[in-house]
Structures are given as structure tokens and as C-alpha cells.
């Protein structure tokens, strides 16, 4: 199987590779992230590829930082049932989890892996609280039970997280996801212990509460981490078992109260949207959709990740997923 990676970014790898390996096909991906400022593989892509190659027994060739081409050759005699990842950077654990979920769906099998290193709160990806609250609840609804055990958390730039993830594949149910009624809003403000004397987590929460008029369930947590850092996240819990989430990371020179205020703007967008899932889950459910004829769900709008993954699924499986605009949202269906 050959895929031109120029049609999208790292999401091409997170869909095409597990699909190929789960069906025991060798795969070559070229022009990887060709249209990005820094083309080629980054550490988090390599780690995800290493994980699924271990799970499938595939030989991985070309997986170096900056590489624009990789090949994987399946060898069922080299399968590792409980692989371990050693991570020297703050690579996003949530993005590694995404490729593991896709492999589980495509192979219709349960899996486990452990990791030492990486980031649980990083830029440009959902954080681990999102994975625990939003991602887990939605996948459980459609037929997968994900268990995330974090022994140590990690912020950018050193990472240093550790833990174990188990994915119990039960079987993809037919699903038709619609927005429910809001049951509660849960806000979690986290920070590294190095910032505790400055009350960073508390101040992030104050910044949120001063700019949000509704009631919330709130939690403040400080972690022993290798790097200082902070994040505040908000999760909309619906009465139908679905949820949405968003977060803002602290930045050097940015007041903690401003970080909290920024989050209120994202929360209001999610509350106002009639979509069943948020922008982060929009592309994560596509493979499950492809495996469940008659299913559907609604998203805030089409994105490059969604359109790219729809095309990758078509190229690798022959399945064409449908989409249509309904007022300000998009319905995806099979």
C-alpha cells in the first residue's frame, strides 16, 4: 500500500499506518508533512509509528526526525503484546494514544502499552484530562473501554511523564451521536509544584470564574513534574453521556488570570455549537464510523484533519464517508 503524505499532516500517519498494519499489509508513506514549515517526521509521529509497529510486528524503516518517507513491513512473528515506549522529549501522549486507538479499531483487538517520558499537557494536542473525560466517555459509548493510569505528569519542554494505557476493544456499536442537554461544566486547573507559591492554578481558575457566569464543578491540582507549566481545562458534560472539552496552557509572560479568561471564550463556542462532539473528536471517530455502517455524528465544521482522514480511509479501504452541512454544523455518516 502506498500513500502520498502530502494530502495532509501527521493525521495521515495516525490513520493510514494502523489501517494497513491491522490488515497485515505492508505500507509506504512518502512526502510526509511536505507542506509544513518543518517537513517530515517529528518525535511524536515516530513514537506512534514505533508503537503500532511493535503491536503488529512490523519492521519500521526510515523513522528519523525530518524523514519524509517511511516503510513498514509486517512480520507476525515479532508481535509485542505489551510494548513499552521510552520517550526522551515532551511528545504528546494523547497523539500517541490516538494511533493506538485507531490500531485497536482496525484490528478489532484490545491492547496495552506503557511509557516513560512524554508530555501529558502539551501544545497543539488534547491534554490527558481531555483523554480521561471526553475521549474515554465517547469511545465507551461506541464500544471501547480505555483505561489511562498516569504515574507522573509532564509539561513542555522536558516531559518526563510515565504511565500505562489499556484499550479494551468490545466491538463498535452502531452510533448516531447528537448533542444532549448540559448536565454540568467541570473545570480543572493544573500546575507544576514549582509554581505553587505563585498560586498559578488558583489564579487561572479565578480568571475563568470572573468571566463565566454559570455554575461549575472545579478542581485544582499541583503535580511534581520535571518542567514548570500549567493548564486550565473545561469539560461540558451532557445528559446523554457525551462531552466536549477545551483547554489553554500557561505561557511565560502571560498572567495566569488571562489564561483562565481565554478558556471562557472557547467554552462559550462549544456551548453554542449544536454539534455532538468538539473539534478535537471530529476526526478521531472517523475510523469507527467507517467500521459501522448506518452510524453518524455531527461536528462543528469541516477541517483539514477531517477531510484528509476521510480521503485516507477511502484510499486504504474503499469506503467513502458522507458529509452534509446542517445549518452551522456538519453531519458525517456511513
Secondary structure, DSSP 8 states (H G I E B T S, - for coil): -EEEGGGSSHHHHHHHHHHHHHTT--EEEESTTTTSSS-S--HHHHHHHHHHHHHHTEEEE--STT--EEEEEE-GGG--TEEEEE--S--BHHHHHHHHHHHHHHHT--EEEEEES-BSB-TTS--HHHIIIIIHHHHHHHTEEEEEEEEE--BTTTB--EEEEEEEE------EE----EEEEEEEEEEEGGGGGGTHHHHHHHHHHTT--S--EEEEEEE--SS--EEEEEEEEETTS-EEEEEEE--TTS-HHHHHHHHHHHHHHHHH---SS-TTTTTTTHHHHHTSTT-EEEESS--HHHHHHHHHHHHHH----EEEEETTEEEEE-
